[in-house]
Amino acid sequence: MTTPVRESPASAAPGYVPRRTLPLRVEAIRQLRRRRTLVVGLLLVALPPLVAVAFAMGGTPDSAVASLLDTATASGPNFAAVCLYLSAGFLLVVPVALFCGDTVAAEAGWSSLRYLLAAPVPRARLLTAKLLVALAFSAVAMLSLPLVALGVGTAAYGWGPLELPTGGSLPAGEAAGRLGLAVAFVFVGQLVTAALAFYLSTVTDAPLGAVGGAIGLTVVGSILDAVTALGGWRELIPAHWQFAWLDALQQGVEWNGMARGAAVSVSYAVILVALAYRHFARKDIVS
């Protein structure tokens, strides 16, 4: 086995500054030009209009499915909340896993990773730039869906208060803030998926393997959470808290579930990102 190449600042050319290599702007432009970025964006933008058409054609939702669905056509904020509810369990997992799982593995698959490191871009700098850009794209993707849904819902049902499934309502202005809080929690809850996909991206040269592995393990987590025999152990599964953001859609915000869910997700994410840096630092780059 060959010995990994160690970048040495002392042997670098005059004027070489490691932190100036691979600027975030350059990496962001590279990722923005990828076809999968356009596909993900179109998918998230197209979902709210499709949901609005489905409600228009299907009539009143069945209250036995989920009480939140009953309020979908009450106002624009209600429609945005319902779209977030319908997509938070799986759809929003896909762009996060895609952006974070494809970022390093794709370079290896294209055989361009070793050329980036030979630039020379320090390995830690490379991972940091790719992770930050991937998280930024994930955040934009996660924010775009409720924003588009809010616009579509307002156009279809008007701008008004958020009718709460538990009874009562919130003024439209306060409702927008509550929806922002909900989206923020969904993003924090997906950090564990992002970190897992990122770690797998440093392990394999196959982007689909990293993306599929992250999505698959997320699905497994949801299945395990449904096993009530696990009892309190389910609280250690990130999927157990994926809908804790619904606690923000009450007269008074209930913080306990969101705080515990965020703590679980961030804890796993920190460990997985640390493993990614550790593995990549020792990895032989042959592609």
Summary of the structure (lengths in Angstrom):
residues: 287
radius of gyration: 21.3
end to end distance: 14.7
largest distance: 70.0
contacts: 923
relative contact order: 0.15
helix: 72%
strand: 1%
